[in-house]
């Protein structure tokens, strides 16, 4: 049997897992022949601004030196997703009522149903939470694949398969630790797995390998500084701050990331006892259990009043830097010393 990406001319791919979605698109391209010739026969369109006439023109152009022409449209289905409430900033959404035969989405559906058989059309979107009449009408003609963020056993299976694909093996404890540290961010996970496979050099990747490589990478980034500041580890915070400066990080960026974590702490403290771990993780917009546990741990170290004071101090420093009243570097260093040496 041929792979799913070689058997049709219409694909609907959507979901939060843009890594797997991207790989699916690459598989489709592979099934269409020579990549260099395909590049000349490929067009990418913005579905938020696209008209049905523009789509029709693209889908009915004769391919050049290839059996098929590839048309990729981003964001068209979300444009017509039925939803309640206000639209997200900068994103057009249409409230499509049941029985509405004059909706704009009908024009797009008709256009796609009548497109040339030499065109392969791929409709790509992020997470679709509400009903989508365009997707529903086209689903019988298309290969429809949803790509939710991987969690739990599904994420563990993906990690093991990815390691195997690189010619390596990995212990179950190492799989669990990787999942906790990185979560469903498969772009980062893929890079870390490649590094670990090369590092293990033929033997099974173990938990200590993950700690040495992945934890070290975390210590070299912004999150190490944020954790050190909020957990009262002043010496570590100073080292991490100067390392970030050496890497070119700006004071405003560092300050914004500390403020973000304080906000997560407040939300975690407010909702931590009311929601399940998965629902709380979704509410905070976090992709890993590790990040959730970190926010919960730090939230337990502070009272609501202390968190409010932290936020106010961060805000005052941000205003002072942006209005030029204080130098960014010195103001941030002083704030970090004060916050990371304060008893909580």
KAVEN-V573559 format. One record per pair of residues at least 24 apart in sequence whose ideal C-beta (glycine too) atoms are under 7 Angstrom apart, sorted by the first residue. I is the first residue (numbers start at 0). GAP is how many residues later the second one is. D is the distance in whole Angstrom. If there is no record, write none. Layout:
{{I | GAP | D} {I | GAP | D}}
This chain:
{{2 | 24 | 7} {2 | 28 | 7} {3 | 139 | 6} {4 | 26 | 5} {5 | 25 | 4} {7 | 134 | 7} {7 | 135 | 5} {8 | 108 | 6} {8 | 110 | 6} {8 | 111 | 5} {8 | 112 | 7} {9 | 102 | 7} {9 | 111 | 5} {9 | 128 | 7} {9 | 131 | 5} {9 | 132 | 4} {10 | 111 | 5} {10 | 112 | 7} {10 | 131 | 6} {10 | 132 | 5} {11 | 111 | 5} {11 | 123 | 6} {11 | 126 | 7} {11 | 127 | 7} {11 | 130 | 5} {11 | 132 | 4} {12 | 109 | 6} {12 | 111 | 5} {12 | 132 | 5} {12 | 134 | 7} {13 | 63 | 7} {13 | 110 | 7} {13 | 111 | 4} {13 | 112 | 7} {13 | 114 | 5} {13 | 132 | 6} {13 | 133 | 7} {14 | 112 | 6} {14 | 131 | 5} {14 | 132 | 3} {14 | 133 | 5} {15 | 110 | 6} {15 | 111 | 5} {15 | 132 | 6} {15 | 133 | 5} {16 | 130 | 4} {16 | 131 | 6} {16 | 132 | 5} {16 | 133 | 6} {16 | 167 | 7} {16 | 169 | 6} {18 | 167 | 4} {18 | 168 | 5} {18 | 171 | 7} {19 | 127 | 5} {19 | 166 | 7} {20 | 103 | 7} {20 | 126 | 5} {23 | 121 | 6} {24 | 97 | 6} {27 | 94 | 6} {28 | 41 | 7} {31 | 36 | 5} {31 | 38 | 6} {31 | 88 | 6} {32 | 33 | 6} {32 | 34 | 7} {36 | 28 | 5} {36 | 29 | 5} {37 | 28 | 6} {37 | 32 | 6} {39 | 24 | 6} {40 | 25 | 5} {40 | 28 | 5} {40 | 29 | 6} {41 | 28 | 4} {42 | 28 | 5} {43 | 28 | 5} {44 | 26 | 7} {44 | 28 | 5} {45 | 28 | 6} {45 | 29 | 7} {46 | 26 | 5} {46 | 27 | 6} {46 | 28 | 4} {46 | 29 | 3} {46 | 32 | 6} {47 | 27 | 5} {47 | 31 | 6} {47 | 44 | 6} {49 | 26 | 6} {51 | 55 | 4} {51 | 56 | 5} {51 | 59 | 5} {54 | 53 | 6} {54 | 56 | 5} {55 | 55 | 5} {58 | 52 | 7} {58 | 56 | 4} {58 | 57 | 6} {58 | 60 | 5} {58 | 62 | 6} {59 | 55 | 6} {59 | 56 | 5} {61 | 56 | 7} {62 | 55 | 5} {66 | 51 | 7} {67 | 50 | 6} {67 | 51 | 7} {67 | 52 | 5} {68 | 49 | 6} {68 | 50 | 5} {69 | 50 | 5} {70 | 48 | 6} {70 | 50 | 5} {71 | 50 | 5} {71 | 52 | 6} {72 | 50 | 5} {72 | 51 | 7} {73 | 50 | 5} {74 | 50 | 6} {75 | 32 | 7} {75 | 47 | 6} {75 | 58 | 7} {76 | 46 | 6} {76 | 48 | 5} {76 | 51 | 6} {76 | 55 | 5} {76 | 57 | 5} {76 | 58 | 5} {77 | 47 | 5} {77 | 48 | 7} {77 | 50 | 6} {79 | 25 | 4} {79 | 52 | 6} {79 | 53 | 6} {79 | 54 | 5} {80 | 47 | 6} {80 | 49 | 5} {80 | 51 | 5} {81 | 48 | 5} {81 | 49 | 5} {81 | 50 | 7} {82 | 47 | 4} {95 | 37 | 5} {104 | 28 | 6} {104 | 29 | 5} {107 | 26 | 6} {108 | 25 | 6} {108 | 28 | 5} {108 | 29 | 6} {111 | 26 | 6} {112 | 28 | 7} {148 | 35 | 4} {148 | 138 | 6} {149 | 34 | 5} {150 | 33 | 6} {154 | 24 | 5} {154 | 29 | 6} {158 | 30 | 7} {158 | 34 | 7} {161 | 28 | 7} {161 | 31 | 5} {162 | 30 | 6} {162 | 34 | 6} {162 | 42 | 6} {165 | 27 | 7} {165 | 28 | 6} {165 | 31 | 4} {167 | 29 | 4} {167 | 32 | 6} {167 | 37 | 6} {168 | 35 | 4} {169 | 34 | 6} {169 | 35 | 4} {170 | 33 | 6} {170 | 34 | 7} {170 | 35 | 5} {170 | 36 | 7} {172 | 34 | 5} {173 | 31 | 5} {173 | 32 | 5} {173 | 33 | 5} {173 | 35 | 7} {173 | 36 | 5} {176 | 30 | 5} {176 | 33 | 5} {177 | 32 | 6} {177 | 36 | 7} {179 | 108 | 7} {179 | 109 | 5} {179 | 110 | 4} {180 | 33 | 5} {180 | 107 | 7} {180 | 109 | 5} {181 | 106 | 6} {182 | 104 | 4} {182 | 105 | 2} {182 | 106 | 7} {182 | 107 | 7} {182 | 108 | 7} {183 | 103 | 5} {183 | 104 | 7} {184 | 102 | 5} {221 | 27 | 7} {221 | 32 | 7} {221 | 35 | 5} {224 | 29 | 7} {225 | 31 | 6} {225 | 32 | 5} {225 | 35 | 5} {226 | 67 | 7} {227 | 112 | 6} {228 | 29 | 6} {228 | 107 | 6} {228 | 110 | 5} {228 | 111 | 5} {229 | 31 | 6} {229 | 68 | 5} {230 | 67 | 7} {231 | 108 | 6} {231 | 112 | 6} {232 | 107 | 6} {233 | 103 | 7} {233 | 106 | 4} {233 | 107 | 5} {236 | 99 | 5} {236 | 103 | 4} {240 | 92 | 7} {240 | 95 | 6} {250 | 70 | 6} {250 | 77 | 4} {250 | 78 | 6} {250 | 81 | 4} {251 | 69 | 6} {251 | 76 | 7} {253 | 78 | 6} {254 | 59 | 6} {254 | 62 | 6} {254 | 63 | 6} {254 | 77 | 6} {257 | 56 | 6} {258 | 55 | 5} {261 | 45 | 6} {261 | 48 | 5} {261 | 49 | 5} {261 | 52 | 6} {263 | 31 | 4} {264 | 30 | 6} {264 | 33 | 5} {264 | 34 | 4} {264 | 37 | 7} {264 | 42 | 6} {265 | 41 | 5} {267 | 27 | 4} {267 | 28 | 5} {267 | 31 | 4} {268 | 30 | 4} {268 | 35 | 6} {268 | 38 | 7} {271 | 24 | 6} {271 | 27 | 7} {300 | 43 | 5} {301 | 42 | 6} {305 | 38 | 6} {309 | 29 | 7}}
